[in-house]
Amino acid sequence: MNQNLYAALRAAFPKDLNRIAICAEGPDLGLRSYTWLELETGSATIANLLAALEIPRGSRIAVYTDKSVETLMLYLATLRAGMVYLPLNVAYQPAELSYFLDNAEPAVVVCPNRHHSWISRLAYKAGVQHVFTLNDDGTGTLLDTSVHGSTEHHVVKRSADDLAAIIYTSGTTGRSKGAMLSHGNLLSNALTLKTAWDWQPGDVLLHALPIFHVHGLFVAIHGALLNGSTMLWLSKFDPQAVLARLPRATVFMGVPTLYTRLLQEPGLNRELCAGMRLFISGSAPLRLDTFKAWQERTGHTLLERYGMSETLMLTSNPCRPEDGERMGGTVGKALPGVDIRVIAGHVQVRGPNIFKGYWAMPEKTNEAFVQDPARVTHPWFRTGDVGFLNDKGYLTLVGRSSDMIITGGYNVYPAEVEAHLNAQTGVFESAVVGVMHPDWGEGVVAVVVLKSGHHLEPWMLQEALRDQIASYKVPKHVVIQDELPRNAMGKVQKKLLREQLAGVFATMPGSL
């Protein structure tokens, strides 16, 4: 039996391949519709090109391109050709890209024309054999070379354990690691989510996420393809463009930042969302006030879920009312087939969706899993997250273990302090980190963004918190700034904040 993920996705395509699969739109690109047949034949010609390169099965295909349907076809082609897909964020700079190329040793690199000069130099230096271009308007040497090939392609046979993709972690806590995901990992999770999120005939996905990440590439796209659902495809998130398409959609997936920005749009209301079935949030913590504001404005309750690059999706709030309520501040219950346990506050998980390990980093892989020579099922993976389960099995996350601050011998979890800061009048959002302190080891530092039209002094926030949390948890230094640094998926880059604030106590000997 062929367990290639593409075979399963292809089997779910509608019988009428001339139906519209994707309605794509982007700045200066106009509107273009793609049929299911075009997805099939387009990916077939690219798969045939990859085969013609005579590179070994399992070779890495590094993709550093803008979001486009043609990039999606390249992903599908990589699967069906038996290669390994390696998506890379186009925001990466040369030093970062050089690291990925050296570490993953891809056989092929695909990039936009505008980056070809410097990327090709890096690629050839790293021993890459082939460099192609692919632009967001569908032009480039990849398609120019493949377009004359056959539209017939026999999907390469793969087992469930064969590698399908490598996703590099965001690197917010250190050097990025390549999480190896198999065909079985991806398919098992996609099938689980199809049931858990109650995908319906006629569902239409409004896709506004990037596709170099688990959320946009695997969770969203696999869900639509496995359900035979049309996608309304935006090349990038734009609040007004999303609002304009909500009446034609039924499912939307976003990171919390997207929901925050949509709530700032006056046009967001219940009438606009009347035809929507499901709004899903993930990839970063969802604030409780955002959860409540979305309910009030739209009449819909956000479904928050939890996953990682290494594990795909692990938990989800219920989709169907009969399965329970969606509880704000939690990421829901373990998905079917996934086991979760919390040991001394640290979240560990296991299941068929858990990755195979980190590419070329056996030591890091061993550290990530609980070693149990007698295990007969999947090993437990240390997520690095800190949280707790309530009596109904709902998981609440309170932060990353690597973000925990030890100040004067006491443990401080940033999420707790952030929750109190965010509840203060005039505070829009905050981030709390630990910084080297000459007396306390680490000092608690808060970076705060204020709501428009509000003015607060740092000492005001410190005083407000003294009556709410233990004194050692109160930030010893508060910085007011316009915004928090985030990565492409909306996660606050705390590593960057720690670097920026590293010397703050060295110049403040009298700090609290």
N, C-alpha and C positions, 0 to 999 in steps of 0.2 A: 504494500500500500504506500502510495506517495503521500508523505506528510509535509510536503512543501506548503508553507502558509499560503502562497499564491493559489494553489489548487483549491484550497478551502474558500478563499475569497471569490475566486472565479466561479465556483459552483453556486454562489449566492447571487450572481448577477441575474437580472430579470431575463425572462425568456426572449422578450423583444429587445434586442441589443440596440435598436435604433431609438430607444427612449433616451431622454436627456439624463445624463449622470451628474454633470457639473455645469452650473452657470457661473462663470468666472468674470470678475470685474476688478479693475485696478486703475490707479492714476495713469492717464495717457495711454491706457491699453484698450479702452472701450469695453464692450461686453461680448463675450464669446461663450457659446455653449458647446459642450463635449458630450458625445453619446457614449454609452457603455461599449459600443463596438470600437470607438476610437481609443478608449482606455485599453481594450484588449489588443488591438492591432498596433497601437503606438508603443505599448510596452513590449510587444513581440519583436518589433523591428530593432528596438534598443537591445533587447536580450540577445538577438542574433548578432548584433555588433559586438557585444561583450564576448560572445562565444568565439567570434572570428579573431579576436585578439589572442586567442590561444593561451590565456592565463589560467592558472589552476583554479579548480572549483574551491570556493572558500576564500578567494582573494578579496581583499577589502576594496570597496569602491567609495572613495572619499568625495563627498558632495558639499561644496561650499557655494551655494547658489541662493538667489532670491526665491521667495515663494512663488511657485507657478504650478499649473496642472502638468506641465512637461516634467517638472521635477518629481511630481507624484508618479508619472509614468516611469521615470528612471528608477524610482524606488521599487515599483512593481516588477520592472525588468530585472533588477538586481536579484530579487527573490526568485523569480522564475528561472534565472540563469544559474542559480546555485551559488551566487556570490554573497558577500557580506556587506550590508549597507552601513555607511559611516557618515551620518549627517553632521555638518559643522555650521555653527552660527556665523553669518557673514559679518558680524561685529568683531570677530576675533582679529587681532592684530598679527603682524608677521611673526613675532616671537612666539605667540601662542600657537599659531598654525604650524610653525616649524616643529614645535614639540609634538603635536598630534601626528604629523607626517612621520617623524622619526620613531614615535612609539608604535603606531599602528602599521607602518610599512605597507601602505596601500599600493595596489598595482595600477590604479586609475584615479585621477583627480579630475573633477568637473567643477568649473568656476565660470563666473560671468566674464565677458570680454574686457570689462573695465579693470579687472584684477589679473588678467592673464599674464602680463609681463612679470610681475613680481612673484606671483604664485608658481608659475612655471619654473622660475629659477630655484625657488625653495623645493619644489617637487623633484626636479632632476637631481638636485644636490642630495635629496633623501633617497634617491634610487628609484623613484616612481617611473614606470615605463611609458605611461600614456597620460596626456593632459588634453582634455576637451573643454570647449566652452558651451555654456548654456545660459541664455538671457531670459529675463522674465517675460519677454514678448514672443518666446518660442524660437528665436533665432540662435545660431551658434553651430559650431562644428560637430557637436554630438548628433544633432538632428540632421544636419547636412550630410553627414557620413552614413547615418542609419536609414534615412528615408527611402533609399533605393533598395533596401533589403527586403527579404520576404516578410509578409505579415503572418506567416504560419510559424509557430514555435512550439515545440514539445517541452512542457515544463520539466525541468531537471528534477530527478527523484532525490528527495531529502528525507532524513529521519527526523523525529521530533527533537532529538538531541543536537542536531546539526546547527551550527551558528547561523543566525539570520541577520543580526545587527549588532553594532557596537555603539553605545551611547556614552559619551564622556560626561562625567559628573560635572556640575557647575563650577567646582573648584572654589566654593565660598569658604571652605575650611582648610584648603591646602591644594596640592598639586592635583589636577584632574586625573581621574582614573577611568579607564574604558570598561564599562559594564557590558559583559557579553550576554546577549539575549538569543535564545534558540527559537526555532520555528515552533516548538512545543510551548515554550513560555508565552509567546505572542498569541498563538491561537487559543490556548486554554483561557487566557485572560479575556480575549475578545468575546469568546462564547459565554463566559461567565457574565460579562457586562451586558451582553445582548439580552439575557434573561433578567438580570438584576435591575436594569434600567428600563425594562419593559418596552423595548423597541417595537414599534407598531408598523403595519403596512401603511404606506402613505406618509410616514415621517419624513420631514425635510430638515437637514442639518444646516444651520447657519455657521459657516466655518470662518472665524476671524483670527485664529491662532497661528503662530509660526509653525513650520513643519520640520524643524531640526530637533524637536524635543518630543519626549514621550507623550505629552498631553495632546498636542496637535496632530502628530504623525500617527501614533498607535491608537490612543484612546478614541479620538474623534473620527479619524479616517477609517480605521478598522470597523468601528461601529456602523458607519454609514454603508461601507462596502458590504459588510456581512449581512446587512438588512436590505440591500438593494435600494438604498435611499438616495434621493437627489441631494446634492450639496450646493448651497449658495455660497460661493467662494469669494472672499475678499483677500486681496493681496496683502493687506495689512489692516489692523484694527483702526476703525474710524467711527466714533460714536454715532454721528449722524447717518453714516452709511448702514450701520447696524440697525438703527431705529427704522430706517426706510424699508428694510427687508424683513423685519419681525413679522409683519402680517402674512408673509409667504412662508414662514418657517414654523417648525414645531419644537425643535431642539436647539439649544445654544449652550456651548461650553466656554468658560472663560476663567481667567485668574482673577483674584479679588480686585486687583487694580482696574480691570475692565469694568467690573460692576460699579466701582466707585465713580469712574468717569461717566458711565451711563446715567448714574443717579444725578449727576450735575447737569444733565440735559433736561430742559423744561418740557420737551415733548414726550418724555417717558411717562406713560400712564397705563391704566388698566385696559382701556379700550385697545391700545396698540398691542398689548400682550394677550388679547383675548383668545387668539388661536394657538398660542404656545402651549406645549405640553410639559416641557421640562427645561429648567435652567440648572446647570451643573457648575460648581465652583471647585477649584483645586489648584495644586502646584505651589500654594503659599497659604498661610493662615488667613482665614476670613474673620474679620472683626464682627463682634456681635451687633454693633450698631448698624453695620452695613447689612447684615442678615435681616434685622428688623425693618430698616428703611426700605429694603427691597420688597418685603411683604406689604408694607403700607402703600407704596407707590404702584405696585404692579398686581397685587393680589396673588402673587406666586411665592412659594417658599423655596429658597435656594436649597439644592441638594449638595451638601459638601461631602467630599470623599478624600481619601488619602492614598498616596502612592509614591513611588520613588523610581528613579532611573533603573535601579537594580532589581526592582520587584514588580514593576507595573502597578496596577491598582490592588490595594490590600483591603480597604474598608469602604463602606458607603452608607450614608443615611438611606433610609428606605425610600423607594420610589413609589410603591403602591400604599395607599392609606391603611389597608388591612395588614400591612407588614410592620406598622408602627409609625411613630411621628418622626419628623425631621427636627432634630434638636440642635439649635444654634449653639455654637461653642464646642461642638463635638464633630468628629469626622465619621461617626456612625459605627456600625458593627462590621465584624470580619465578613468578607465576601465568602460565598460557598467555596469550599476546598482550601481556604486559607485559615491557618491557625495563628493566633496571636496570644502572646503571654507578656506580662510585665514583671520583670524581676528587679527589685530595688529601684523601681521607677524607670527602668530602661526597657524599651519596647523591642521584642524579638518576634520574628515571623517565620513561617515556613509554608510551602505549598508548591504546586506545579508551575507557578508564575515566577518563582524566584530565579534570578540569573545564575549563570554557570560560574561566574567568578570575574575577576578583573584581568583584562588583557595584559599579558606579559608581566604580571605582578603577583606571583604565587604567594609571596609573604603577606601582601595586603589581603589576598583572598582568604588565606588561613586565619588571619586576624578577624575577618568579617564574620566568619561562621563559628558556631559553637561546635568544637570538635567532640564527636561521639562515635568511636569506632564501631559500636554495636548498633548504630542506627539502621533501621530498616525502611525508613521513609526519607523525606526530604530533611536536610539539616536545618537547624535554627539559624537565621541570619540576624546579626546585630544591626538594627537600623540606625543606631546613633541618635534616635529620638527619645525624648523623655515624656512620659505621660501616665495616664491611669485609666482603668476600666471601671465604669459604674456597675450597679447591680443588674442593669439590663444589657450589659455587654457593649455599651457605647464607649468608644475610645476618645479621650480628650488629650491633646498634645499640649505640652507646656514649654517645649523648646528642644533644642539640640543639646546633647550631652557636651559637645564641644563648645557650646555657647555658655555653659554654666560658669558662673563667676564664684571664685572662692576668695572671700574678703574677710580678713581677720579670723580665718578658720571656719567661717560660716558659708554655707552654700546659698547662692542667690540664683534663681531662675529668671532670666530676663523677661519672659512672657508675663510673669506675675506683675512685675514693676510696670511693664508697658501697659497692661490692662488698667492699672490705677491712673497712670498718666493720661491715657486716652479718654478716661472718664471725666477729666477735668474740663470745665467750661473753657472754650476757646482753643482746645488742642485738637488738631486734625489727625495726627498720627505720631508715633514715636518709635525709637529703636534704642535698646539698652545693651551696652557692651561692658566688658571688663578691661581695664587698662592698668598697666604696671604702676604700683603705688609704693613709695619708700617705706611706709609704716604698715599698711594693710595687706601687702602682697599684690592684691588687685583692688582697684577702686571702681565703684559703680559709676558709669557715665551714661547720661541720657542725651540723645539727639532728638529734638522735638520740632515738629512742623506745626505751625499755628493755622487756624482757620482764617480765611480772608476777613479783614476788618477787625481782627482781635489783636490785642497787645498784652503780652505777659513778660515779666522779668523772670530769669531763671530761679531767683530766690523764692518767688511766689509759688512755683511748682514744688520746690523742695519743702517749703513750709506746709503746703497742702497735703503732701504725702506723709509728713511726720505723724499725723493723727490716724493714718490708715495702715501703715506697714511698719515693721520693726526698723529701728534706726539704722541698722547695718545695711538694710535694703534701699534706703533713701539715697538717690544719686548724690555723690559727692561733688559732681560737676555736671552742669546742664548747658547744652549748646542749642541755641535757637537757629534754625536754618530753613531755607525755602523748600527743600525737598530731600528725601532720602535716596541714596544711591541704590539702584536695583539692577538685577540682571534681566535678561530678555523675558523671563517668565514671571517677573514681578517680585521675586524674592529679594529682600533687603540684603545687601552685600556687607555683612557685619565684619568680615575680614578686612575689607577696605576701610570701614569706619575705625576699626582698632588700629590700623596702620596710620590713618590720618590723625588720630587722637593720642598716639603712643606717648608723646612727651608732655601731655597736659599737666601731669602732677609734678613733673620735674621743675616746672616753672611756677608751681603753686605750693610752696612749702607749708603754707598755712591753711591749706584746703581742709574741709571738714572730714 
